[in-house]
Structure formats: C-alpha cells, structure tokens
Amino acid sequence: MAKLVWKGATMLAPVPPALVSCGTLERPNALTIAWTGILNSQPPKTYISVRPERFSHGIIRESGEFVVNLPTARLVRAIDYCGVRSGRNENKLAAMHLTAEAVEGFSAPAVAECPLSLACRVTDVISLGTHDMFLADIVSVLVDEALVDENGRLRLAKAGLCAYAHGEYFALGRKIGDFGFSVKKRKKRPDAKNKKG
C-alpha cells in the first residue's frame, strides 16, 4: 500500500466529541471538546485541551473543575452547536434544550441528557501553544442506571454514543470484539473429542 508523507498534524481519529460543562448550576456553560482522553488509571486522570480565547477557558481556570459528558448520537446537533457558539453571548444548554444537573461536591454541573459524566478537578495547567491542557483527577462518575446490567456491569455500548473524525460526526456502530479476545483460548466443542482427524 503506497502512502503519502504529510507534515505533522492532528490526524488522530476518531475521538469523542465530549460535551464539557463548567460554571455553576445557576450559570452553566458547555463547550464541545475533541482533544480529550484518559491519562492514568490509578488515580483516574483525564485532560481537556482548550484554546485560551474560549469563554470556558477562564471559567475552568478560575473554578478548577469541569465535567466531561459523553453525548449520544441523537444529541449531535447540540454537540455541534456547543462547539461553534460562544457562552459569552448565550446559555448554550438552554438554547439546545439541555439540562444542567447538580454534581455532589462540585459547582460545575453535568448535562443530564448524557448517559455518562465524569466530574473532574484540575490539578495542572500546561500551556502548549494553541491550547492549554487542563490535567484533572476524575473525582466521580455519573452513570445512567439503564446502562448497568443485573450484575452491576456498565454496558456503555447500549448508550448510542458518537465519534468525531476530521470535521465529521459518526454514530458508533456494531460491536466487533471485547478487550483481550485476540488471545483468549477457544472453548472446545463437545463433539470435537469424538471426531478423528
């Protein structure tokens, strides 16, 4: 397969179009962030990278907290809207008919319509150039109880999440494997013992 060589660019995709909420329950704000991910397991840490000129940047820097909300594909219009409009001029959550939801121990609200929300407290801010990276501890996780099975296991695949890749949104599709399936030993069929090779 022939490949072209381009200069370094933000070509890692897909990524989650995370709806990041900040501010307070009375004055909530939200922006859509593609530059986010997990940094560490124990303690659980994440990051978001935000341009300093964004309205939410100052709110997060001052409060030291934010909530990463994972939206469903049916919220794609709200995701896009919150990514291109400014909270300086309007309440974007209200404009998109989204609900700010209280998070215990936090001023920053979650977005009630999102099935999973990670409440985060900033530990470090690193200026990288176009963006500042807010490193944060994931203090608590709000989970829609409809996504938890009878054994208490999270079934996030049932949520209907979406992904973002190079300016386009995609609904996540069918499951194609589980973690570790490539090295899992296959169970022998009961009738295999009776067959001769």
ZITA-V605103 format. One line per field, one symbol per residue. ss: DSSP state (H for helix, E for strand, L for the rest). Layout:
ss=???
This chain:
ss=LLLLLLLLLLLLLLELLEEEEEELLLLEEEEEELLEEEEELLLLEEEEEELLLLHHHHHHHHHLEEEEEELEHHHHHHHHHHHHLLLLLLLHHHHLLLLEELLLLLLLLEELLLLEEEEEEEEEEEELLLLEEEEEEEEEEEELHHHELLLLLELHHHHLEEEEELLEEEELLLLLLLLLLLLLLLLLLHHHHHLLL
